[in-house]
């Protein structure tokens, strides 16, 4: 992977290793918005290089995916920037069982803590049905315990950025992500 796909994969791995560890959580990577019968459908490229619809799965306690907006800014011949939205569908009652109020602020906090240690600069949060309003997918009634949320971010990337961090090289200690990259220790909280 190169460019923005590499940056997305790094954050997807962080989500997978730090969020909802004891629960049924699937952290998908980049979804592409495709048109089917006049509807916009987010689709994931699967292991067989086939697109499959990104469906909300009520058998999962949580799931997430990324969408890169179509318009990029070219900063120079090697660097691009753009908007990346990160979508979550979470069963709050399952993944935050000890929280007595509706746990929306807990997921905001947890995702924001991960993002602050990355190149993804948070620019907005959209919650409820509005978070998934651009898609033609069944979102249910968004009543407790389920919660839909979109984190809008701004990201810059080098076109040929291809640094890979093996998943076993990332640890989470004392509220910080620690990884080895090219012999250097990276710390993000």
C-alpha positions as CSV (number, residue, x, y, z in Angstrom):
1,X,0.0,0.0,0.0
2,X,1.1,3.5,-0.7
3,X,-0.1,7.1,-0.1
4,X,-3.4,7.6,1.8
5,X,-4.2,3.9,1.8
6,X,-1.0,3.3,3.9
7,X,-2.0,6.0,6.4
8,X,-5.5,4.5,6.6
9,X,-4.1,1.0,7.2
10,X,-1.9,2.3,10.1
11,X,-4.9,3.9,11.8
12,X,-7.1,0.8,11.2
13,X,-4.4,-1.3,12.9
14,X,-4.4,1.1,15.9
15,X,-8.2,0.9,16.1
16,X,-8.1,-2.9,16.0
17,X,-5.4,-3.1,18.7
18,X,-6.9,-0.5,21.1
19,X,-10.7,-0.3,20.7
20,X,-13.3,-2.8,22.0
21,X,-10.7,-5.5,22.6
22,X,-13.0,-8.0,24.4
23,X,-15.9,-7.5,22.0
24,X,-16.9,-8.4,18.4
25,X,-15.3,-5.5,16.5
26,X,-14.3,-5.3,12.8
27,X,-12.1,-2.5,11.8
28,X,-12.4,-2.2,8.0
29,X,-10.0,-0.1,5.9
30,X,-10.9,2.1,3.0
31,X,-14.4,1.9,1.5
32,X,-15.1,3.2,-2.0
33,X,-18.4,4.9,-2.7
34,X,-20.1,3.3,-5.7
35,X,-23.4,3.9,-7.4
36,X,-25.9,1.1,-7.6
37,X,-29.4,1.7,-8.9
38,X,-29.0,5.4,-8.2
39,X,-27.9,4.9,-4.6
40,X,-24.5,5.5,-3.0
41,X,-23.2,2.4,-1.4
42,X,-19.9,2.1,0.5
43,X,-18.0,-1.0,-0.6
44,X,-14.9,-2.7,0.7
45,X,-12.4,-4.4,-1.5
46,X,-12.1,-7.9,-0.1
47,X,-9.3,-10.5,-0.2
48,X,-10.4,-11.7,-3.6
49,X,-10.2,-8.2,-5.1
50,X,-14.0,-8.1,-5.3
51,X,-16.1,-5.2,-4.0
52,X,-18.6,-6.1,-1.3
53,X,-21.2,-3.8,0.2
54,X,-20.3,-2.4,3.6
55,X,-23.4,-3.5,5.5
56,X,-24.2,-2.6,9.1
57,X,-23.9,-5.9,10.9
58,X,-26.0,-6.1,14.1
59,X,-24.1,-9.3,15.0
60,X,-21.0,-7.2,15.6
61,X,-20.7,-5.1,18.7
62,X,-18.8,-2.4,16.7
63,X,-17.5,-1.8,13.2
64,X,-15.7,1.0,11.4
65,X,-14.5,2.0,7.9
66,X,-12.8,4.9,6.2
67,X,-14.0,7.0,3.1
68,X,-11.6,9.3,1.3
69,X,-13.4,12.3,-0.3
70,X,-12.9,12.6,-4.0
71,X,-11.3,16.0,-4.1
72,X,-7.6,16.1,-3.2
73,X,-5.4,19.2,-2.8
74,X,-2.0,18.9,-4.6
75,X,0.5,20.6,-2.3
76,X,3.4,19.8,-4.5
77,X,4.4,17.0,-7.0
78,X,4.7,14.5,-4.2
79,X,2.3,15.6,-1.5
80,X,-1.5,15.5,-1.4
81,X,-4.0,16.4,1.2
82,X,-7.7,15.7,1.6
83,X,-10.6,14.8,3.8
84,X,-11.0,11.3,5.2
85,X,-14.2,10.4,7.1
86,X,-14.1,7.5,9.6
87,X,-17.4,5.8,10.3
88,X,-18.4,3.8,13.4
89,X,-21.5,1.8,14.2
90,X,-21.3,0.8,17.9
91,X,-23.5,-1.1,20.3
92,X,-22.7,1.2,23.3
93,X,-24.4,-1.1,25.8
94,X,-22.1,-3.9,25.0
95,X,-18.7,-2.1,24.5
96,X,-19.2,0.2,27.5
97,X,-21.1,-2.0,29.9
98,X,-20.1,-0.2,33.1
99,X,-21.2,3.3,31.8
100,X,-24.7,4.2,33.2
101,X,-25.4,7.0,30.8
102,X,-25.5,6.8,27.0
103,X,-21.8,6.3,26.3
104,X,-21.4,8.5,23.2
105,X,-18.8,10.7,24.8
106,X,-16.7,7.6,25.6
107,X,-16.4,6.6,22.0
108,X,-15.6,10.2,21.0
109,X,-12.8,10.2,23.7
110,X,-11.4,6.9,22.7
111,X,-11.3,7.5,19.0
112,X,-9.9,11.1,19.5
113,X,-7.2,9.7,21.7
114,X,-6.0,7.4,19.0
115,X,-6.3,10.0,16.2
116,X,-4.2,12.6,18.1
117,X,-1.2,10.4,17.8
118,X,-1.6,10.2,14.0
119,X,-1.6,12.4,10.9
120,X,-5.4,12.5,10.9
121,X,-6.4,15.9,12.2
122,X,-10.0,15.8,13.6
123,X,-12.1,18.6,12.0
124,X,-15.6,17.5,13.0
125,X,-17.9,14.9,14.4
126,X,-21.4,14.0,13.1
127,X,-23.6,11.7,15.1
128,X,-26.8,9.8,14.7
129,X,-28.6,9.1,11.4
130,X,-26.8,12.2,9.9
131,X,-23.5,10.4,10.2
132,X,-24.5,7.8,7.6
133,X,-27.0,10.1,5.6
134,X,-25.0,10.0,2.4
135,X,-25.3,6.3,2.0
136,X,-28.2,4.0,1.0
137,X,-27.7,1.5,3.8
138,X,-30.1,0.5,6.5
139,X,-29.2,2.3,9.7
140,X,-32.0,1.3,12.0
141,X,-33.5,3.8,14.4
142,X,-30.2,4.7,16.2
143,X,-31.8,4.1,19.5
144,X,-29.9,3.0,22.6
145,X,-27.7,1.0,22.7
146,X,-26.7,1.5,19.1
147,X,-24.8,4.7,18.0
148,X,-23.7,5.9,14.6
149,X,-20.9,8.4,14.3
150,X,-18.6,10.0,11.6
151,X,-15.2,11.5,12.5
152,X,-14.2,14.0,9.8
153,X,-10.4,14.4,9.4
154,X,-7.9,16.3,7.3
155,X,-4.9,14.4,6.2
156,X,-1.7,15.1,4.2
157,X,0.3,12.3,2.7
158,X,3.2,11.6,0.4
159,X,2.2,9.9,-2.8
160,X,4.8,7.2,-2.4
161,X,4.5,6.9,1.4
162,X,4.9,3.2,1.9
163,X,6.3,2.7,5.4
164,X,4.8,-0.5,6.9
165,X,4.7,-1.2,10.6
166,X,4.1,-4.9,11.3
167,X,1.1,-5.3,13.6
168,X,3.2,-7.2,16.2
169,X,5.5,-4.1,16.5
170,X,2.8,-1.9,17.9
171,X,2.0,-1.9,21.6
172,X,-0.3,0.1,23.8
173,X,1.2,1.1,27.2
174,X,0.1,3.7,29.7
175,X,-2.2,5.4,27.3
176,X,0.4,5.6,24.5
177,X,0.9,3.7,21.3
178,X,4.5,2.6,20.9
179,X,5.9,1.3,17.6
180,X,9.3,0.7,16.0
181,X,9.7,2.3,12.6
182,X,13.0,2.4,10.7
183,X,14.8,1.9,14.0
184,X,13.1,4.8,15.8
185,X,10.5,4.5,18.6
186,X,7.3,6.3,17.8
187,X,5.0,7.3,20.6
188,X,1.5,8.6,20.1
189,X,-1.2,9.0,22.8
